[in-house]
Amino acid sequence: MTKQRKPVSNLSIYKKECPEKNLPCGTKSSYSFVFTAGTGTPSTGYSVQGNPVSPGTSGPRGFYIDQSSVIRYVTSGSATSASTPLQ
């Protein structure tokens, strides 16, 4: 059974939930998360970065994902769309 996702018609609702509820941004398990909506109406893109609050101490890698569904990582610093794909 495939779980169906509801479309998000207004991404500004996430700002109200940040940081404790759905984690589009905020901190959890020593990682800092940032959700960025794409441009345009309707928005067709997004990105999410998850980086250790204290690199090397609270986590070994930074992560990035966008609408391509490819998870990317770096071993130091903040992951971006140009980072290595996770395999």
KOLFILUM-891334 format. One line per field, with one value per atom (N, C-alpha, C, O): residue number from 1; atom name; x, y, z. Coordinates in pm, 1 decimal. Each point is the difference from the previous one (the first is absolute). Example, Ala and Ser with C-alpha at 12.3 -4.5 7.8 and 13.67 -1.06 7.14 Angstrom:
BEGIN
seq = 1 / 1 / 1 / 1 / 2 / 2 / 2 / 2
atom = N / CA / C / O / N / CA / C / O
xx = 1319.0 / -89.0 / 90.0 / 103.6 / -138.6 / 82.0 / -77.0 / 50.9
yy = -569.0 / 119.0 / 120.0 / -1.9 / 106.9 / 119.0 / 109.0 / 110.8
zz = 780.0 / 0.0 / 0.0 / 66.5 / -138.5 / 6.0 / 73.0 / 16.9
END
This chain:
BEGIN
seq = 1 / 1 / 1 / 1 / 2 / 2 / 2 / 2 / 3 / 3 / 3 / 3 / 4 / 4 / 4 / 4 / 5 / 5 / 5 / 5 / 6 / 6 / 6 / 6 / 7 / 7 / 7 / 7 / 8 / 8 / 8 / 8 / 9 / 9 / 9 / 9 / 10 / 10 / 10 / 10 / 11 / 11 / 11 / 11 / 12 / 12 / 12 / 12 / 13 / 13 / 13 / 13 / 14 / 14 / 14 / 14 / 15 / 15 / 15 / 15 / 16 / 16 / 16 / 16 / 17 / 17 / 17 / 17 / 18 / 18 / 18 / 18 / 19 / 19 / 19 / 19 / 20 / 20 / 20 / 20 / 21 / 21 / 21 / 21 / 22 / 22 / 22 / 22 / 23 / 23 / 23 / 23 / 24 / 24 / 24 / 24 / 25 / 25 / 25 / 25 / 26 / 26 / 26 / 26 / 27 / 27 / 27 / 27 / 28 / 28 / 28 / 28 / 29 / 29 / 29 / 29 / 30 / 30 / 30 / 30 / 31 / 31 / 31 / 31 / 32 / 32 / 32 / 32 / 33 / 33 / 33 / 33 / 34 / 34 / 34 / 34 / 35 / 35 / 35 / 35 / 36 / 36 / 36 / 36 / 37 / 37 / 37 / 37 / 38 / 38 / 38 / 38 / 39 / 39 / 39 / 39 / 40 / 40 / 40 / 40 / 41 / 41 / 41 / 41 / 42 / 42 / 42 / 42 / 43 / 43 / 43 / 43 / 44 / 44 / 44 / 44 / 45 / 45 / 45 / 45 / 46 / 46 / 46 / 46 / 47 / 47 / 47 / 47 / 48 / 48 / 48 / 48 / 49 / 49 / 49 / 49 / 50 / 50 / 50 / 50 / 51 / 51 / 51 / 51 / 52 / 52 / 52 / 52 / 53 / 53 / 53 / 53 / 54 / 54 / 54 / 54 / 55 / 55 / 55 / 55 / 56 / 56 / 56 / 56 / 57 / 57 / 57 / 57 / 58 / 58 / 58 / 58 / 59 / 59 / 59 / 59 / 60 / 60 / 60 / 60 / 61 / 61 / 61 / 61 / 62 / 62 / 62 / 62 / 63 / 63 / 63 / 63 / 64 / 64 / 64 / 64 / 65 / 65 / 65 / 65 / 66 / 66 / 66 / 66 / 67 / 67 / 67 / 67 / 68 / 68 / 68 / 68 / 69 / 69 / 69 / 69 / 70 / 70 / 70 / 70 / 71 / 71 / 71 / 71 / 72 / 72 / 72 / 72 / 73 / 73 / 73 / 73 / 74 / 74 / 74 / 74 / 75 / 75 / 75 / 75 / 76 / 76 / 76 / 76 / 77 / 77 / 77 / 77 / 78 / 78 / 78 / 78 / 79 / 79 / 79 / 79 / 80 / 80 / 80 / 80 / 81 / 81 / 81 / 81 / 82 / 82 / 82 / 82 / 83 / 83 / 83 / 83 / 84 / 84 / 84 / 84 / 85 / 85 / 85 / 85 / 86 / 86 / 86 / 86 / 87 / 87 / 87 / 87
atom = N / CA / C / O / N / CA / C / O / N / CA / C / O / N / CA / C / O / N / CA / C / O / N / CA / C / O / N / CA / C / O / N / CA / C / O / N / CA / C / O / N / CA / C / O / N / CA / C / O / N / CA / C / O / N / CA / C / O / N / CA / C / O / N / CA / C / O / N / CA / C / O / N / CA / C / O / N / CA / C / O / N / CA / C / O / N / CA / C / O / N / CA / C / O / N / CA / C / O / N / CA / C / O / N / CA / C / O / N / CA / C / O / N / CA / C / O / N / CA / C / O / N / CA / C / O / N / CA / C / O / N / CA / C / O / N / CA / C / O / N / CA / C / O / N / CA / C / O / N / CA / C / O / N / CA / C / O / N / CA / C / O / N / CA / C / O / N / CA / C / O / N / CA / C / O / N / CA / C / O / N / CA / C / O / N / CA / C / O / N / CA / C / O / N / CA / C / O / N / CA / C / O / N / CA / C / O / N / CA / C / O / N / CA / C / O / N / CA / C / O / N / CA / C / O / N / CA / C / O / N / CA / C / O / N / CA / C / O / N / CA / C / O / N / CA / C / O / N / CA / C / O / N / CA / C / O / N / CA / C / O / N / CA / C / O / N / CA / C / O / N / CA / C / O / N / CA / C / O / N / CA / C / O / N / CA / C / O / N / CA / C / O / N / CA / C / O / N / CA / C / O / N / CA / C / O / N / CA / C / O / N / CA / C / O / N / CA / C / O / N / CA / C / O / N / CA / C / O / N / CA / C / O / N / CA / C / O / N / CA / C / O / N / CA / C / O / N / CA / C / O / N / CA / C / O / N / CA / C / O / N / CA / C / O / N / CA / C / O / N / CA / C / O / N / CA / C / O / N / CA / C / O / N / CA / C / O / N / CA / C / O
xx = 83.6 / -83.6 / 88.9 / 88.9 / -112.0 / 76.2 / -71.2 / -119.5 / 192.7 / -57.1 / -7.5 / 100.9 / -219.1 / -17.0 / 23.5 / -46.0 / 118.0 / 28.6 / -97.1 / -38.4 / -0.3 / -88.1 / 84.0 / 108.3 / -155.5 / 75.8 / 0.8 / -96.2 / 204.5 / 11.1 / -31.4 / 73.5 / -181.9 / -40.3 / 56.5 / 6.4 / 34.3 / 52.5 / 119.3 / -17.5 / 138.2 / 119.9 / 24.6 / 79.7 / -146.5 / 20.9 / -50.9 / 37.9 / -122.5 / -46.4 / 115.4 / -6.7 / 112.5 / 112.9 / 70.0 / 54.0 / -54.5 / 64.3 / -65.6 / 67.5 / -197.6 / -71.8 / 38.4 / -3.1 / 39.1 / 31.0 / 147.3 / 38.0 / 41.9 / 143.2 / 30.1 / -57.2 / 140.0 / 78.1 / -54.2 / 50.9 / -149.7 / -33.6 / -83.9 / 16.0 / -103.4 / -98.6 / 46.9 / 39.9 / -42.3 / 31.8 / 143.9 / 36.9 / 43.4 / 142.0 / 33.8 / 96.5 / -169.5 / 49.4 / 119.8 / 79.1 / -65.5 / 121.6 / 3.9 / -103.3 / 218.0 / 14.5 / 110.0 / 80.4 / -76.7 / 105.8 / -60.2 / -94.0 / 149.6 / -41.4 / 117.9 / 70.1 / -49.0 / 107.1 / 134.8 / 77.4 / -49.7 / 127.7 / 25.8 / 114.0 / -219.3 / 9.7 / -90.5 / -108.8 / 154.5 / -77.6 / -59.8 / 71.3 / -203.3 / -69.6 / -54.5 / -53.8 / 68.6 / -52.6 / -74.0 / 56.3 / -182.4 / -83.0 / -4.3 / -27.4 / 54.3 / -7.3 / -93.8 / 21.0 / -124.7 / -95.4 / 57.1 / 75.5 / -111.3 / 40.1 / -75.6 / -88.8 / 124.8 / -66.0 / -114.8 / -12.9 / -69.6 / -110.5 / -129.9 / -1.8 / -106.5 / -132.4 / -70.4 / -29.6 / 1.3 / 34.0 / 147.8 / 64.7 / -13.8 / 139.6 / 17.0 / -75.6 / 172.7 / 23.4 / 129.2 / 30.6 / 44.3 / 126.7 / 11.8 / -77.7 / 174.8 / 28.6 / 139.5 / 58.0 / -5.4 / 121.1 / -6.1 / -62.4 / 128.2 / 10.7 / 145.3 / 59.3 / -2.8 / 135.4 / -8.2 / -76.3 / 153.7 / 14.0 / 147.2 / 72.7 / -29.1 / 142.4 / 20.0 / -84.1 / 194.4 / 25.5 / 13.5 / 60.2 / -116.7 / 12.0 / 147.1 / 48.1 / 22.3 / 143.9 / 69.4 / 16.2 / 25.6 / 61.6 / 114.0 / 86.6 / -89.1 / 101.4 / -31.9 / 56.2 / -146.5 / -37.0 / -142.8 / -24.2 / -70.0 / -140.7 / -41.3 / -107.4 / 191.5 / -27.9 / 116.2 / 70.7 / -49.1 / 115.4 / -21.4 / 97.3 / -223.8 / -23.6 / -113.9 / -87.9 / 92.2 / -110.4 / -75.6 / 59.7 / -191.3 / -84.0 / -80.8 / -28.1 / -8.8 / -78.6 / -90.3 / 42.3 / -167.0 / -90.9 / -86.0 / -31.2 / -6.9 / -90.6 / -102.5 / -13.7 / -57.8 / -108.2 / 48.1 / -82.3 / 211.0 / 53.1 / -2.8 / 17.1 / -38.5 / -3.5 / 135.0 / 6.2 / 101.9 / 135.3 / 53.0 / 10.4 / 23.3 / 58.3 / 149.0 / 66.6 / -14.7 / 142.3 / 62.8 / -69.8 / 202.1 / 65.8 / 140.5 / 59.0 / -7.7 / 139.9 / 48.7 / -79.8 / 209.8 / 55.1 / 42.5 / 33.8 / -35.0 / 25.7 / -69.0 / -3.8 / -49.4 / -69.0 / -146.4 / -57.3 / -3.0 / -141.3 / -14.7 / 66.8 / -153.6 / -25.0 / -81.2 / -80.5 / 102.5 / -70.1 / -42.1 / 22.9 / -83.3 / -41.5 / 119.5 / -17.5 / 136.4 / 119.9 / 75.0 / 103.4 / -154.0 / 66.8 / -15.1 / -79.3 / 156.1 / 2.0 / -132.6 / -50.4 / -8.1 / -122.6 / 26.2 / 103.3 / -196.7 / 7.6 / -32.4 / -97.8 / 177.8 / -24.2 / -24.1 / -22.0
yy = -117.0 / 117.0 / 124.3 / 12.6 / 77.6 / 123.4 / 110.3 / 22.6 / 45.2 / 111.8 / 121.3 / 41.2 / 16.1 / 116.7 / 126.1 / 12.5 / 80.2 / 126.1 / 106.0 / 3.9 / 80.9 / 110.6 / 112.8 / 27.9 / 37.6 / 111.9 / 117.9 / 22.7 / 50.2 / 119.2 / 119.9 / 30.0 / 38.0 / 112.9 / 131.5 / 97.2 / -92.7 / 124.2 / -32.3 / -38.2 / 52.9 / -36.4 / 89.3 / -35.1 / 150.2 / 88.7 / -61.5 / 46.0 / -148.5 / -64.3 / -61.1 / -11.6 / -27.7 / -60.2 / 96.6 / -41.2 / 167.3 / 98.2 / 1.5 / 23.3 / -47.6 / -3.0 / -122.5 / 4.5 / -113.7 / -123.8 / -12.9 / -91.7 / 179.4 / -5.2 / 47.2 / 101.1 / -164.9 / -118.5 / -129.4 / -106.4 / 108.7 / -119.8 / -104.2 / -118.2 / 152.4 / -96.3 / -85.7 / -114.2 / 162.3 / -82.5 / 10.2 / -64.8 / 142.0 / 16.2 / 50.3 / -49.2 / 144.0 / 59.9 / 88.3 / 30.9 / 9.2 / 65.2 / -19.0 / -25.5 / 37.2 / -18.8 / -98.8 / -33.1 / -14.6 / -89.1 / -124.4 / 8.0 / -123.6 / -126.7 / -95.9 / -7.9 / -64.2 / -100.3 / 58.5 / -63.9 / 184.3 / 68.9 / 36.0 / 26.3 / -24.9 / 45.7 / 120.8 / 7.0 / 86.7 / 118.4 / -21.2 / -34.3 / 55.1 / -22.4 / 130.8 / 82.6 / -64.9 / 119.3 / -41.9 / -67.4 / 107.5 / -25.0 / 128.6 / 106.8 / -116.2 / 115.6 / -32.8 / -97.1 / 179.0 / -19.9 / 55.7 / 97.3 / -158.5 / 49.3 / 126.8 / 43.3 / 15.0 / 122.8 / -33.3 / -113.1 / 211.5 / -17.8 / -31.5 / -33.0 / 43.8 / -31.3 / -90.5 / 45.5 / -168.4 / -63.9 / -38.1 / -14.8 / -0.4 / -38.8 / -145.7 / -86.4 / 58.9 / -137.0 / -57.5 / -116.8 / 195.5 / -48.2 / 22.5 / 74.8 / -139.8 / 17.8 / -54.4 / -69.3 / 100.5 / -63.9 / -6.5 / 83.8 / -184.8 / -15.2 / -31.2 / -90.4 / 165.9 / -26.1 / -47.3 / 54.7 / -154.8 / -48.0 / -7.8 / -83.0 / 170.6 / 6.7 / -11.7 / 46.6 / -108.2 / -12.0 / 138.5 / 90.8 / -76.8 / 125.7 / 25.9 / 112.8 / -217.7 / 7.3 / -102.9 / -115.1 / 155.0 / -96.1 / -79.3 / 56.0 / -186.6 / -87.8 / -46.0 / -98.9 / 170.1 / -35.8 / -52.7 / -109.2 / 186.3 / -41.3 / -84.9 / -60.1 / 55.2 / -80.5 / 5.4 / 100.6 / -208.3 / -4.6 / 61.0 / 34.6 / -20.4 / 45.0 / 100.9 / 4.1 / 77.7 / 88.4 / -59.3 / -65.5 / 87.7 / -59.8 / 105.3 / 107.6 / -140.6 / 89.4 / -85.3 / -103.7 / 147.7 / -65.0 / 108.0 / 101.2 / -123.8 / 92.9 / -80.5 / -120.6 / 186.2 / -65.5 / -115.1 / -77.7 / 64.4 / -112.9 / -130.6 / -107.9 / 117.2 / -114.1 / -67.4 / -111.7 / 177.4 / -52.8 / 58.1 / 121.8 / -209.4 / 44.8 / 18.5 / -88.8 / 202.4 / 32.0 / 25.9 / 34.0 / -50.3 / 19.1 / 56.9 / -4.2 / 56.6 / 41.0 / -46.6 / -18.1 / -1.3 / -43.0 / 117.9 / -18.2 / 138.6 / 120.5 / 117.2 / 7.0 / 82.8 / 115.0 / -29.2 / -93.2 / 172.7 / -12.7 / -61.7 / 42.0 / -141.0 / -65.2 / 90.9 / 80.7 / -94.4 / 79.1 / -90.0 / -120.9 / 180.0 / -75.8 / -57.2 / -88.7 / 137.3 / -49.2 / -106.0 / -50.2 / 16.2 / -97.1 / -141.6 / -24.6 / -66.8 / -139.7 / -69.3 / 10.5 / -82.0 / -76.5 / -113.4 / -66.6 / 45.4 / -109.1 / -129.6 / -6.2 / -97.7 / -128.8 / -109.1 / -114.9
zz = 0.0 / 0.0 / 0.0 / 84.2 / -176.5 / -10.4 / 75.6 / -18.9 / 103.5 / 74.5 / -91.0 / -57.2 / 43.4 / -84.7 / 80.6 / 113.5 / -173.3 / 66.1 / -46.7 / -116.9 / 208.2 / -34.9 / -57.3 / 51.4 / -156.5 / -55.7 / 96.8 / 73.4 / -74.7 / 84.0 / -87.4 / -94.1 / 124.9 / -82.1 / 50.0 / -75.3 / 200.2 / 55.1 / 88.4 / 115.7 / -168.1 / 74.7 / 120.1 / 87.0 / -79.8 / 114.3 / 130.0 / 107.7 / -114.7 / 122.6 / 76.7 / 122.4 / -191.6 / 67.4 / 93.9 / 102.6 / -136.4 / 86.5 / 136.7 / 100.3 / -94.2 / 126.7 / 81.6 / 123.0 / -189.3 / 68.2 / 36.7 / 72.8 / -120.7 / 23.1 / 142.0 / 40.9 / 34.5 / -30.7 / 59.4 / -35.3 / 122.2 / 75.7 / -71.2 / 30.5 / -122.1 / -48.4 / -116.8 / 22.9 / -145.6 / -117.2 / -46.8 / -97.9 / 163.0 / -31.4 / -138.6 / -58.4 / 1.9 / -122.5 / 30.8 / -89.1 / 212.5 / 47.8 / 150.7 / 61.9 / -4.1 / 143.5 / 29.9 / -87.1 / 211.5 / 44.8 / 62.8 / 79.0 / -115.2 / 60.7 / -5.6 / -100.9 / 208.8 / 8.8 / -39.7 / -71.3 / 117.0 / -23.9 / -145.6 / -38.0 / -44.1 / -137.9 / -18.3 / 57.2 / -136.8 / -33.8 / -139.2 / -94.2 / 81.8 / -126.3 / -55.2 / 73.8 / -206.0 / -66.4 / -126.2 / -86.2 / 75.8 / -117.5 / -81.1 / 54.5 / -184.6 / -88.9 / -115.4 / -72.6 / 56.4 / -109.1 / -129.4 / 1.3 / -111.5 / -130.5 / -34.9 / 73.4 / -185.0 / -44.1 / -93.2 / -46.7 / 20.3 / -93.0 / 71.0 / 118.6 / -193.2 / 52.3 / -99.1 / -110.4 / 142.1 / 126.7 / 4.1 / -103.7 / 222.9 / 17.2 / -41.8 / 44.6 / -128.4 / -45.5 / 55.5 / -23.7 / 95.9 / 51.7 / 148.8 / 59.3 / 0.0 / 141.5 / 27.4 / -83.7 / 198.9 / 48.1 / 151.8 / 65.2 / -10.5 / 144.3 / 31.1 / -58.9 / 151.8 / 47.0 / 144.1 / 79.5 / -46.4 / 136.9 / 32.1 / -54.6 / 144.2 / 33.3 / 150.1 / 76.9 / -33.2 / 142.9 / 64.6 / -57.2 / 175.8 / 73.3 / 33.5 / -11.2 / 52.0 / 27.5 / -88.5 / 40.7 / -162.5 / -92.2 / 65.0 / 67.2 / -88.9 / 56.3 / 141.5 / 47.2 / 21.3 / 137.0 / 5.9 / 51.5 / -104.1 / 6.0 / -120.1 / 0.4 / -102.2 / -118.1 / -96.4 / -5.9 / -70.8 / -88.7 / -138.3 / -66.8 / 21.8 / -137.1 / -7.2 / 86.1 / -192.1 / -33.0 / -117.4 / -85.4 / 80.2 / -104.0 / -73.8 / 52.9 / -176.9 / -85.8 / -88.3 / -50.9 / 32.9 / -94.4 / -63.7 / 62.7 / -188.2 / -68.4 / -78.3 / 20.8 / -110.1 / -74.6 / -87.3 / -48.3 / 26.8 / -77.0 / 80.4 / -56.8 / 187.4 / 93.2 / 18.6 / 51.2 / -91.8 / 20.4 / 130.4 / 14.6 / 80.3 / 126.4 / -22.6 / -53.3 / 93.2 / -17.7 / 136.4 / 95.6 / -86.7 / 128.6 / -15.7 / -108.0 / 216.2 / 11.8 / 136.4 / 91.9 / -78.8 / 128.8 / 86.2 / 117.0 / -173.0 / 78.6 / -69.2 / -122.8 / 200.7 / -57.1 / -28.3 / 56.4 / -143.5 / -34.4 / -138.0 / -94.4 / 82.2 / -127.9 / -91.8 / 46.5 / -177.9 / -99.6 / -116.6 / 2.4 / -102.0 / -118.8 / -76.9 / -83.5 / 110.2 / -67.5 / 83.0 / -44.0 / 162.6 / 86.7 / -55.3 / -90.9 / 146.8 / -42.9 / 29.8 / 111.9 / -210.7 / 26.3 / 98.8 / -7.0 / 98.3 / 94.9 / -71.7 / -74.5 / 95.3 / -68.0 / 99.8 / -38.3
END
